[in-house]
Amino acid sequence: MTLRRTLICFLALLLLGACGGKWGRDEVPFQPYTNALTALFSDTGDLSGKVLFPSDFSQHSIRFSLGQFTFVTHPDGRFRISRIPTGAHRFRVNMQGYEPILQTVTISKGSTTRLNQMALVQARGLVFGRLINQSGNIAAGIRLQLVPLGGSGLSDRQGVFRFDGVKAGKHLLKIDDSRYSPRVKRFVMEANERRDLGVITVFRLPGTSRRTAKLDR
């Protein structure tokens, strides 16, 4: 009976641990990096921190990554992660319209690593240009996408398009309109750059669903 009770207690502890541990009324619950069983046979530690938006009015939960796993902050920006294997891990926040946060954190056995309060900085980059069709006329109302984190938009009545809050890095501008051949333009943005992509010609598809991509290098 003693062995049976011991096993029951051990399983109960595992279940409690799988829920992320205990927390107080004003604390943020832990999000586990590994399960409790794996943590029993590994050296692990915890991580805590806070990610803030530039304005209190825009504060909300956001996704971030630690190594290969994705987590989410509390609505006030705080987070706590438990059972992280010891060693160096890459911490990354990558949000549309904001400059990325990227740093390396080192986890020590049995202790909590605390990151300094991190503030998101709004990207001030601007990408703009103008669309015309193969006849040289204005190409209005055409949907474009800025990949990976620029979102989508339409060219206006003058064929002009713009994307605000574009951060530094590699980007793809894609024509995302079923009436036109999906043209792609690659470019690299510097921080806070105003990038004029100039006049881009789009080619209307001749009454067929066949789509042949054209690439600007």
Secondary structure, DSSP 8 states (H G I E B T S, - for coil): -HHHHHHHHHHHHHHHHHTT----TTS---EESS-HHHHHTS-EEEEEEEEE-SSGGG----EEEETTEEEE--TTSEEEEEEEESEEEEEEE--TTB--EEEEEEE-TTSEEE---EE--B--EEEEEEEEETTS-B--S-EEEEETTTEEEE--TTSEEEEEEE-SEEEEEEE--TTB--EEEEEEE-TT-EEEEEEEEE-B--SS-----EEE-
